[in-house]
């Protein structure tokens, strides 16, 4: 993964935080970064595309509460 790819992932996660007006924290960032990498690996290559998928699939703070550490699925 190149520096530009990491910048895309970082900006997408930042957009998720701004959209939900949630303060960044380590647990949420770890979860969202893993999700963003999976989306990138699935072919999503733009900040907007990854951010949109994160926003649509991980609503507010509850994904970090509902999922056990290390899981990527909503329950």
PDB file of N, CA, C and O in Angstrom:
ATOM      1  N   UNK A   1       0.858  -1.167   0.000  1.00  0.00           N
ATOM      2  CA  UNK A   1       0.000   0.000   0.000  1.00  0.00           C
ATOM      3  C   UNK A   1       0.910   1.238   0.000  1.00  0.00           C
ATOM      4  O   UNK A   1       1.897   1.297   0.734  1.00  0.00           O
ATOM      5  N   UNK A   2       0.570   2.195  -0.812  1.00  0.00           N
ATOM      6  CA  UNK A   2       1.371   3.398  -0.942  1.00  0.00           C
ATOM      7  C   UNK A   2       0.882   4.489   0.012  1.00  0.00           C
ATOM      8  O   UNK A   2      -0.209   4.401   0.575  1.00  0.00           O
ATOM      9  N   UNK A   3       1.716   5.516   0.179  1.00  0.00           N
ATOM     10  CA  UNK A   3       1.344   6.641   1.048  1.00  0.00           C
ATOM     11  C   UNK A   3       0.040   7.287   0.603  1.00  0.00           C
ATOM     12  O   UNK A   3      -0.771   7.676   1.443  1.00  0.00           O
ATOM     13  N   UNK A   4      -0.174   7.407  -0.702  1.00  0.00           N
ATOM     14  CA  UNK A   4      -1.414   8.013  -1.189  1.00  0.00           C
ATOM     15  C   UNK A   4      -2.622   7.159  -0.823  1.00  0.00           C
ATOM     16  O   UNK A   4      -3.698   7.690  -0.550  1.00  0.00           O
ATOM     17  N   UNK A   5      -2.449   5.841  -0.815  1.00  0.00           N
ATOM     18  CA  UNK A   5      -3.534   4.945  -0.412  1.00  0.00           C
ATOM     19  C   UNK A   5      -3.866   5.140   1.069  1.00  0.00           C
ATOM     20  O   UNK A   5      -5.035   5.176   1.452  1.00  0.00           O
ATOM     21  N   UNK A   6      -2.837   5.265   1.884  1.00  0.00           N
ATOM     22  CA  UNK A   6      -3.052   5.481   3.319  1.00  0.00           C
ATOM     23  C   UNK A   6      -3.742   6.815   3.574  1.00  0.00           C
ATOM     24  O   UNK A   6      -4.569   6.929   4.478  1.00  0.00           O
ATOM     25  N   UNK A   7      -3.403   7.816   2.779  1.00  0.00           N
ATOM     26  CA  UNK A   7      -4.048   9.123   2.908  1.00  0.00           C
ATOM     27  C   UNK A   7      -5.532   9.028   2.566  1.00  0.00           C
ATOM     28  O   UNK A   7      -6.363   9.641   3.235  1.00  0.00           O
ATOM     29  N   UNK A   8      -5.862   8.275   1.543  1.00  0.00           N
ATOM     30  CA  UNK A   8      -7.265   8.058   1.171  1.00  0.00           C
ATOM     31  C   UNK A   8      -8.019   7.407   2.325  1.00  0.00           C
ATOM     32  O   UNK A   8      -9.111   7.848   2.684  1.00  0.00           O
ATOM     33  N   UNK A   9      -7.441   6.364   2.903  1.00  0.00           N
ATOM     34  CA  UNK A   9      -8.096   5.662   4.014  1.00  0.00           C
ATOM     35  C   UNK A   9      -8.273   6.585   5.219  1.00  0.00           C
ATOM     36  O   UNK A   9      -9.336   6.608   5.839  1.00  0.00           O
ATOM     37  N   UNK A  10      -7.241   7.333   5.541  1.00  0.00           N
ATOM     38  CA  UNK A  10      -7.299   8.246   6.678  1.00  0.00           C
ATOM     39  C   UNK A  10      -8.378   9.308   6.484  1.00  0.00           C
ATOM     40  O   UNK A  10      -9.145   9.592   7.404  1.00  0.00           O
ATOM     41  N   UNK A  11      -8.437   9.883   5.308  1.00  0.00           N
ATOM     42  CA  UNK A  11      -9.441  10.919   5.045  1.00  0.00           C
ATOM     43  C   UNK A  11     -10.855  10.351   5.065  1.00  0.00           C
ATOM     44  O   UNK A  11     -11.785  11.025   5.508  1.00  0.00           O
ATOM     45  N   UNK A  12     -11.027   9.128   4.593  1.00  0.00           N
ATOM     46  CA  UNK A  12     -12.348   8.497   4.620  1.00  0.00           C
ATOM     47  C   UNK A  12     -12.816   8.291   6.061  1.00  0.00           C
ATOM     48  O   UNK A  12     -13.974   8.556   6.384  1.00  0.00           O
ATOM     49  N   UNK A  13     -11.920   7.821   6.920  1.00  0.00           N
ATOM     50  CA  UNK A  13     -12.270   7.622   8.333  1.00  0.00           C
ATOM     51  C   UNK A  13     -12.568   8.982   8.993  1.00  0.00           C
ATOM     52  O   UNK A  13     -13.499   9.092   9.790  1.00  0.00           O
ATOM     53  N   UNK A  14     -11.791   9.994   8.667  1.00  0.00           N
ATOM     54  CA  UNK A  14     -12.044  11.332   9.206  1.00  0.00           C
ATOM     55  C   UNK A  14     -13.422  11.845   8.792  1.00  0.00           C
ATOM     56  O   UNK A  14     -14.112  12.489   9.582  1.00  0.00           O
ATOM     57  N   UNK A  15     -13.819  11.559   7.558  1.00  0.00           N
ATOM     58  CA  UNK A  15     -15.159  11.970   7.110  1.00  0.00           C
ATOM     59  C   UNK A  15     -16.246  11.272   7.919  1.00  0.00           C
ATOM     60  O   UNK A  15     -17.272  11.875   8.231  1.00  0.00           O
ATOM     61  N   UNK A  16     -16.024  10.005   8.258  1.00  0.00           N
ATOM     62  CA  UNK A  16     -16.996   9.288   9.092  1.00  0.00           C
ATOM     63  C   UNK A  16     -17.154  10.000  10.441  1.00  0.00           C
ATOM     64  O   UNK A  16     -18.275  10.215  10.901  1.00  0.00           O
ATOM     65  N   UNK A  17     -16.042  10.360  11.070  1.00  0.00           N
ATOM     66  CA  UNK A  17     -16.093  11.070  12.358  1.00  0.00           C
ATOM     67  C   UNK A  17     -16.829  12.395  12.221  1.00  0.00           C
ATOM     68  O   UNK A  17     -17.648  12.742  13.071  1.00  0.00           O
ATOM     69  N   UNK A  18     -16.546  13.128  11.169  1.00  0.00           N
ATOM     70  CA  UNK A  18     -17.220  14.426  10.966  1.00  0.00           C
ATOM     71  C   UNK A  18     -18.710  14.235  10.715  1.00  0.00           C
ATOM     72  O   UNK A  18     -19.531  14.979  11.252  1.00  0.00           O
ATOM     73  N   UNK A  19     -19.059  13.253   9.912  1.00  0.00           N
ATOM     74  CA  UNK A  19     -20.469  13.020   9.583  1.00  0.00           C
ATOM     75  C   UNK A  19     -21.283  12.734  10.841  1.00  0.00           C
ATOM     76  O   UNK A  19     -22.365  13.292  11.022  1.00  0.00           O
ATOM     77  N   UNK A  20     -20.773  11.876  11.701  1.00  0.00           N
ATOM     78  CA  UNK A  20     -21.503  11.496  12.914  1.00  0.00           C
ATOM     79  C   UNK A  20     -21.176  12.381  14.110  1.00  0.00           C
ATOM     80  O   UNK A  20     -21.722  12.180  15.195  1.00  0.00           O
ATOM     81  N   UNK A  21     -20.293  13.356  13.926  1.00  0.00           N
ATOM     82  CA  UNK A  21     -19.911  14.272  14.993  1.00  0.00           C
ATOM     83  C   UNK A  21     -19.489  13.495  16.246  1.00  0.00           C
ATOM     84  O   UNK A  21     -19.948  13.751  17.359  1.00  0.00           O
ATOM     85  N   UNK A  22     -18.596  12.538  16.007  1.00  0.00           N
ATOM     86  CA  UNK A  22     -18.074  11.675  17.072  1.00  0.00           C
ATOM     87  C   UNK A  22     -16.602  12.022  17.273  1.00  0.00           C
ATOM     88  O   UNK A  22     -15.863  12.204  16.305  1.00  0.00           O
ATOM     89  N   UNK A  23     -16.184  12.112  18.517  1.00  0.00           N
ATOM     90  CA  UNK A  23     -14.771  12.352  18.803  1.00  0.00           C
ATOM     91  C   UNK A  23     -13.978  11.079  18.523  1.00  0.00           C
ATOM     92  O   UNK A  23     -14.385   9.993  18.937  1.00  0.00           O
ATOM     93  N   UNK A  24     -12.857  11.201  17.826  1.00  0.00           N
ATOM     94  CA  UNK A  24     -12.033  10.022  17.555  1.00  0.00           C
ATOM     95  C   UNK A  24     -11.540   9.367  18.841  1.00  0.00           C
ATOM     96  O   UNK A  24     -11.200  10.047  19.809  1.00  0.00           O
ATOM     97  N   UNK A  25     -11.508   8.055  18.836  1.00  0.00           N
ATOM     98  CA  UNK A  25     -10.890   7.315  19.931  1.00  0.00           C
ATOM     99  C   UNK A  25     -10.196   6.092  19.345  1.00  0.00           C
ATOM    100  O   UNK A  25     -10.447   5.713  18.201  1.00  0.00           O
ATOM    101  N   UNK A  26      -9.342   5.492  20.123  1.00  0.00           N
ATOM    102  CA  UNK A  26      -8.499   4.406  19.634  1.00  0.00           C
ATOM    103  C   UNK A  26      -9.307   3.207  19.161  1.00  0.00           C
ATOM    104  O   UNK A  26      -9.028   2.659  18.095  1.00  0.00           O
ATOM    105  N   UNK A  27     -10.301   2.793  19.934  1.00  0.00           N
ATOM    106  CA  UNK A  27     -11.097   1.622  19.576  1.00  0.00           C
ATOM    107  C   UNK A  27     -11.870   1.862  18.278  1.00  0.00           C
ATOM    108  O   UNK A  27     -11.868   1.015  17.385  1.00  0.00           O
ATOM    109  N   UNK A  28     -12.529   3.013  18.175  1.00  0.00           N
ATOM    110  CA  UNK A  28     -13.288   3.326  16.967  1.00  0.00           C
ATOM    111  C   UNK A  28     -12.362   3.434  15.764  1.00  0.00           C
ATOM    112  O   UNK A  28     -12.683   2.933  14.686  1.00  0.00           O
ATOM    113  N   UNK A  29     -11.216   4.083  15.940  1.00  0.00           N
ATOM    114  CA  UNK A  29     -10.280   4.250  14.829  1.00  0.00           C
ATOM    115  C   UNK A  29      -9.754   2.905  14.341  1.00  0.00           C
ATOM    116  O   UNK A  29      -9.638   2.689  13.135  1.00  0.00           O
ATOM    117  N   UNK A  30      -9.440   2.013  15.252  1.00  0.00           N
ATOM    118  CA  UNK A  30      -8.974   0.683  14.870  1.00  0.00           C
ATOM    119  C   UNK A  30     -10.042  -0.037  14.061  1.00  0.00           C
ATOM    120  O   UNK A  30      -9.756  -0.607  13.007  1.00  0.00           O
ATOM    121  N   UNK A  31     -11.261  -0.009  14.555  1.00  0.00           N
ATOM    122  CA  UNK A  31     -12.382  -0.657  13.877  1.00  0.00           C
ATOM    123  C   UNK A  31     -12.603  -0.065  12.492  1.00  0.00           C
ATOM    124  O   UNK A  31     -12.700  -0.797  11.507  1.00  0.00           O
ATOM    125  N   UNK A  32     -12.681   1.267  12.419  1.00  0.00           N
ATOM    126  CA  UNK A  32     -12.954   1.931  11.143  1.00  0.00           C
ATOM    127  C   UNK A  32     -11.809   1.772  10.155  1.00  0.00           C
ATOM    128  O   UNK A  32     -12.042   1.619   8.956  1.00  0.00           O
ATOM    129  N   UNK A  33     -10.585   1.805  10.640  1.00  0.00           N
ATOM    130  CA  UNK A  33      -9.440   1.614   9.749  1.00  0.00           C
ATOM    131  C   UNK A  33      -9.451   0.211   9.140  1.00  0.00           C
ATOM    132  O   UNK A  33      -9.174   0.049   7.952  1.00  0.00           O
ATOM    133  N   UNK A  34      -9.763  -0.779   9.932  1.00  0.00           N
ATOM    134  CA  UNK A  34      -9.847  -2.146   9.401  1.00  0.00           C
ATOM    135  C   UNK A  34     -10.959  -2.240   8.356  1.00  0.00           C
ATOM    136  O   UNK A  34     -10.783  -2.858   7.306  1.00  0.00           O
ATOM    137  N   UNK A  35     -12.095  -1.629   8.651  1.00  0.00           N
ATOM    138  CA  UNK A  35     -13.209  -1.632   7.696  1.00  0.00           C
ATOM    139  C   UNK A  35     -12.822  -0.904   6.412  1.00  0.00           C
ATOM    140  O   UNK A  35     -13.147  -1.364   5.317  1.00  0.00           O
ATOM    141  N   UNK A  36     -12.130   0.228   6.538  1.00  0.00           N
ATOM    142  CA  UNK A  36     -11.706   0.993   5.363  1.00  0.00           C
ATOM    143  C   UNK A  36     -10.724   0.191   4.509  1.00  0.00           C
ATOM    144  O   UNK A  36     -10.799   0.228   3.280  1.00  0.00           O
ATOM    145  N   UNK A  37      -9.817  -0.523   5.144  1.00  0.00           N
ATOM    146  CA  UNK A  37      -8.861  -1.353   4.404  1.00  0.00           C
ATOM    147  C   UNK A  37      -9.594  -2.462   3.648  1.00  0.00           C
ATOM    148  O   UNK A  37      -9.259  -2.755   2.500  1.00  0.00           O
ATOM    149  N   UNK A  38     -10.581  -3.073   4.278  1.00  0.00           N
ATOM    150  CA  UNK A  38     -11.363  -4.106   3.597  1.00  0.00           C
ATOM    151  C   UNK A  38     -12.076  -3.537   2.385  1.00  0.00           C
ATOM    152  O   UNK A  38     -12.112  -4.167   1.327  1.00  0.00           O
ATOM    153  N   UNK A  39     -12.649  -2.335   2.535  1.00  0.00           N
ATOM    154  CA  UNK A  39     -13.326  -1.698   1.410  1.00  0.00           C
ATOM    155  C   UNK A  39     -12.328  -1.385   0.293  1.00  0.00           C
ATOM    156  O   UNK A  39     -12.632  -1.570  -0.886  1.00  0.00           O
ATOM    157  N   UNK A  40     -11.148  -0.914   0.666  1.00  0.00           N
ATOM    158  CA  UNK A  40     -10.098  -0.634  -0.306  1.00  0.00           C
ATOM    159  C   UNK A  40      -9.720  -1.910  -1.051  1.00  0.00           C
ATOM    160  O   UNK A  40      -9.576  -1.902  -2.273  1.00  0.00           O
ATOM    161  N   UNK A  41      -9.562  -2.999  -0.316  1.00  0.00           N
ATOM    162  CA  UNK A  41      -9.205  -4.283  -0.922  1.00  0.00           C
ATOM    163  C   UNK A  41     -10.308  -4.810  -1.843  1.00  0.00           C
ATOM    164  O   UNK A  41     -10.042  -5.594  -2.754  1.00  0.00           O
ATOM    165  N   UNK A  42     -11.543  -4.376  -1.598  1.00  0.00           N
ATOM    166  CA  UNK A  42     -12.671  -4.779  -2.447  1.00  0.00           C
ATOM    167  C   UNK A  42     -12.785  -3.906  -3.692  1.00  0.00           C
ATOM    168  O   UNK A  42     -13.653  -4.133  -4.535  1.00  0.00           O
ATOM    169  N   UNK A  43     -11.908  -2.906  -3.810  1.00  0.00           N
ATOM    170  CA  UNK A  43     -11.897  -2.101  -5.021  1.00  0.00           C
ATOM    171  C   UNK A  43     -12.333  -0.659  -4.865  1.00  0.00           C
ATOM    172  O   UNK A  43     -12.270   0.107  -5.826  1.00  0.00           O
ATOM    173  N   UNK A  44     -12.771  -0.272  -3.685  1.00  0.00           N
ATOM    174  CA  UNK A  44     -13.138   1.126  -3.447  1.00  0.00           C
ATOM    175  C   UNK A  44     -11.840   1.921  -3.312  1.00  0.00           C
ATOM    176  O   UNK A  44     -11.024   1.631  -2.438  1.00  0.00           O
ATOM    177  N   UNK A  45     -11.646   2.918  -4.170  1.00  0.00           N
ATOM    178  CA  UNK A  45     -10.362   3.606  -4.212  1.00  0.00           C
ATOM    179  C   UNK A  45     -10.446   5.107  -3.931  1.00  0.00           C
ATOM    180  O   UNK A  45      -9.408   5.768  -3.884  1.00  0.00           O
ATOM    181  N   UNK A  46     -11.620   5.656  -3.746  1.00  0.00           N
ATOM    182  CA  UNK A  46     -11.715   7.099  -3.506  1.00  0.00           C
ATOM    183  C   UNK A  46     -12.105   7.372  -2.059  1.00  0.00           C
ATOM    184  O   UNK A  46     -12.722   6.539  -1.395  1.00  0.00           O
ATOM    185  N   UNK A  47     -11.730   8.555  -1.589  1.00  0.00           N
ATOM    186  CA  UNK A  47     -12.122   8.979  -0.234  1.00  0.00           C
ATOM    187  C   UNK A  47     -13.639   8.939  -0.121  1.00  0.00           C
ATOM    188  O   UNK A  47     -14.185   8.396   0.839  1.00  0.00           O
ATOM    189  N   UNK A  48     -14.314   9.518  -1.106  1.00  0.00           N
ATOM    190  CA  UNK A  48     -15.777   9.603  -1.066  1.00  0.00           C
ATOM    191  C   UNK A  48     -16.426   8.229  -1.073  1.00  0.00           C
ATOM    192  O   UNK A  48     -17.388   7.987  -0.344  1.00  0.00           O
ATOM    193  N   UNK A  49     -15.898   7.326  -1.902  1.00  0.00           N
ATOM    194  CA  UNK A  49     -16.468   5.983  -1.978  1.00  0.00           C
ATOM    195  C   UNK A  49     -16.319   5.212  -0.680  1.00  0.00           C
ATOM    196  O   UNK A  49     -17.267   4.579  -0.217  1.00  0.00           O
ATOM    197  N   UNK A  50     -15.143   5.262  -0.098  1.00  0.00           N
ATOM    198  CA  UNK A  50     -14.908   4.549   1.164  1.00  0.00           C
ATOM    199  C   UNK A  50     -15.686   5.205   2.300  1.00  0.00           C
ATOM    200  O   UNK A  50     -16.301   4.514   3.111  1.00  0.00           O
ATOM    201  N   UNK A  51     -15.662   6.534   2.361  1.00  0.00           N
ATOM    202  CA  UNK A  51     -16.393   7.242   3.420  1.00  0.00           C
ATOM    203  C   UNK A  51     -17.883   6.943   3.339  1.00  0.00           C
ATOM    204  O   UNK A  51     -18.526   6.714   4.364  1.00  0.00           O
ATOM    205  N   UNK A  52     -18.431   6.945   2.141  1.00  0.00           N
ATOM    206  CA  UNK A  52     -19.858   6.648   1.972  1.00  0.00           C
ATOM    207  C   UNK A  52     -20.189   5.252   2.478  1.00  0.00           C
ATOM    208  O   UNK A  52     -21.189   5.064   3.170  1.00  0.00           O
ATOM    209  N   UNK A  53     -19.367   4.286   2.143  1.00  0.00           N
ATOM    210  CA  UNK A  53     -19.607   2.920   2.603  1.00  0.00           C
ATOM    211  C   UNK A  53     -19.491   2.819   4.128  1.00  0.00           C
ATOM    212  O   UNK A  53     -20.289   2.133   4.766  1.00  0.00           O
ATOM    213  N   UNK A  54     -18.508   3.495   4.706  1.00  0.00           N
ATOM    214  CA  UNK A  54     -18.372   3.489   6.165  1.00  0.00           C
ATOM    215  C   UNK A  54     -19.601   4.117   6.818  1.00  0.00           C
ATOM    216  O   UNK A  54     -20.149   3.569   7.775  1.00  0.00           O
ATOM    217  N   UNK A  55     -20.029   5.261   6.303  1.00  0.00           N
ATOM    218  CA  UNK A  55     -21.174   5.987   6.869  1.00  0.00           C
ATOM    219  C   UNK A  55     -22.445   5.157   6.760  1.00  0.00           C
ATOM    220  O   UNK A  55     -23.249   5.127   7.692  1.00  0.00           O
ATOM    221  N   UNK A  56     -22.631   4.482   5.629  1.00  0.00           N
ATOM    222  CA  UNK A  56     -23.841   3.683   5.424  1.00  0.00           C
ATOM    223  C   UNK A  56     -23.847   2.406   6.268  1.00  0.00           C
ATOM    224  O   UNK A  56     -24.909   1.934   6.673  1.00  0.00           O
ATOM    225  N   UNK A  57     -22.679   1.855   6.529  1.00  0.00           N
ATOM    226  CA  UNK A  57     -22.611   0.549   7.194  1.00  0.00           C
ATOM    227  C   UNK A  57     -22.300   0.596   8.683  1.00  0.00           C
ATOM    228  O   UNK A  57     -22.589  -0.363   9.398  1.00  0.00           O
ATOM    229  N   UNK A  58     -21.730   1.668   9.156  1.00  0.00           N
ATOM    230  CA  UNK A  58     -21.348   1.770  10.562  1.00  0.00           C
ATOM    231  C   UNK A  58     -21.932   3.058  11.115  1.00  0.00           C
ATOM    232  O   UNK A  58     -21.365   4.139  10.955  1.00  0.00           O
ATOM    233  N   UNK A  59     -23.075   2.922  11.766  1.00  0.00           N
ATOM    234  CA  UNK A  59     -23.880   4.057  12.195  1.00  0.00           C
ATOM    235  C   UNK A  59     -23.433   4.537  13.570  1.00  0.00           C
ATOM    236  O   UNK A  59     -23.516   3.797  14.550  1.00  0.00           O
ATOM    237  N   UNK A  60     -22.959   5.777  13.638  1.00  0.00           N
ATOM    238  CA  UNK A  60     -22.602   6.405  14.907  1.00  0.00           C
ATOM    239  C   UNK A  60     -21.669   5.577  15.756  1.00  0.00           C
ATOM    240  O   UNK A  60     -20.786   4.895  15.235  1.00  0.00           O
ATOM    241  N   UNK A  61     -21.856   5.630  17.048  1.00  0.00           N
ATOM    242  CA  UNK A  61     -20.960   4.945  17.978  1.00  0.00           C
ATOM    243  C   UNK A  61     -21.303   3.476  18.178  1.00  0.00           C
ATOM    244  O   UNK A  61     -20.445   2.718  18.630  1.00  0.00           O
ATOM    245  N   UNK A  62     -22.505   3.047  17.866  1.00  0.00           N
ATOM    246  CA  UNK A  62     -22.914   1.702  18.261  1.00  0.00           C
ATOM    247  C   UNK A  62     -22.138   0.571  17.608  1.00  0.00           C
ATOM    248  O   UNK A  62     -22.063  -0.498  18.213  1.00  0.00           O
ATOM    249  N   UNK A  63     -21.546   0.718  16.405  1.00  0.00           N
ATOM    250  CA  UNK A  63     -20.774  -0.428  15.903  1.00  0.00           C
ATOM    251  C   UNK A  63     -19.603  -0.797  16.813  1.00  0.00           C
ATOM    252  O   UNK A  63     -19.246  -1.969  16.935  1.00  0.00           O
ATOM    253  N   UNK A  64     -19.014   0.206  17.446  1.00  0.00           N
ATOM    254  CA  UNK A  64     -17.890  -0.079  18.315  1.00  0.00           C
ATOM    255  C   UNK A  64     -18.337  -0.767  19.595  1.00  0.00           C
ATOM    256  O   UNK A  64     -17.549  -1.467  20.230  1.00  0.00           O
ATOM    257  N   UNK A  65     -19.583  -0.578  19.974  1.00  0.00           N
ATOM    258  CA  UNK A  65     -20.121  -1.211  21.173  1.00  0.00           C
ATOM    259  C   UNK A  65     -20.629  -2.619  20.849  1.00  0.00           C
ATOM    260  O   UNK A  65     -20.430  -3.549  21.631  1.00  0.00           O
ATOM    261  N   UNK A  66     -21.282  -2.770  19.699  1.00  0.00           N
ATOM    262  CA  UNK A  66     -21.929  -4.025  19.349  1.00  0.00           C
ATOM    263  C   UNK A  66     -20.943  -5.104  18.912  1.00  0.00           C
ATOM    264  O   UNK A  66     -21.235  -6.289  19.069  1.00  0.00           O
ATOM    265  N   UNK A  67     -19.820  -4.744  18.385  1.00  0.00           N
ATOM    266  CA  UNK A  67     -18.887  -5.725  17.852  1.00  0.00           C
ATOM    267  C   UNK A  67     -17.770  -5.988  18.835  1.00  0.00           C
ATOM    268  O   UNK A  67     -17.229  -5.076  19.460  1.00  0.00           O
ATOM    269  N   UNK A  68     -17.444  -7.246  18.950  1.00  0.00           N
ATOM    270  CA  UNK A  68     -16.300  -7.610  19.767  1.00  0.00           C
ATOM    271  C   UNK A  68     -15.027  -7.131  19.071  1.00  0.00           C
ATOM    272  O   UNK A  68     -14.998  -7.039  17.844  1.00  0.00           O
ATOM    273  N   UNK A  69     -13.987  -6.829  19.825  1.00  0.00           N
ATOM    274  CA  UNK A  69     -12.749  -6.400  19.179  1.00  0.00           C
ATOM    275  C   UNK A  69     -12.284  -7.408  18.148  1.00  0.00           C
ATOM    276  O   UNK A  69     -12.261  -8.613  18.397  1.00  0.00           O
ATOM    277  N   UNK A  70     -11.913  -6.894  16.989  1.00  0.00           N
ATOM    278  CA  UNK A  70     -11.409  -7.755  15.929  1.00  0.00           C
ATOM    279  C   UNK A  70     -12.447  -8.248  14.959  1.00  0.00           C
ATOM    280  O   UNK A  70     -12.089  -8.838  13.940  1.00  0.00           O
ATOM    281  N   UNK A  71     -13.743  -8.029  15.231  1.00  0.00           N
ATOM    282  CA  UNK A  71     -14.756  -8.460  14.272  1.00  0.00           C
ATOM    283  C   UNK A  71     -15.103  -7.294  13.360  1.00  0.00           C
ATOM    284  O   UNK A  71     -14.950  -6.126  13.720  1.00  0.00           O
ATOM    285  N   UNK A  72     -15.573  -7.642  12.173  1.00  0.00           N
ATOM    286  CA  UNK A  72     -15.902  -6.614  11.200  1.00  0.00           C
ATOM    287  C   UNK A  72     -17.357  -6.686  10.766  1.00  0.00           C
ATOM    288  O   UNK A  72     -17.733  -6.040   9.788  1.00  0.00           O
ATOM    289  N   UNK A  73     -18.179  -7.449  11.460  1.00  0.00           N
ATOM    290  CA  UNK A  73     -19.560  -7.582  11.066  1.00  0.00           C
ATOM    291  C   UNK A  73     -20.460  -6.947  12.097  1.00  0.00           C
ATOM    292  O   UNK A  73     -20.166  -6.939  13.292  1.00  0.00           O
ATOM    293  N   UNK A  74     -21.561  -6.417  11.610  1.00  0.00           N
ATOM    294  CA  UNK A  74     -22.561  -5.865  12.517  1.00  0.00           C
ATOM    295  C   UNK A  74     -23.447  -6.993  13.001  1.00  0.00           C
ATOM    296  O   UNK A  74     -23.729  -7.935  12.260  1.00  0.00           O
ATOM    297  N   UNK A  75     -23.881  -6.896  14.238  1.00  0.00           N
ATOM    298  CA  UNK A  75     -24.750  -7.946  14.786  1.00  0.00           C
ATOM    299  C   UNK A  75     -26.080  -7.338  15.145  1.00  0.00           C
ATOM    300  O   UNK A  75     -26.970  -8.039  15.625  1.00  0.00           O
TER     301      UNK A  75
END
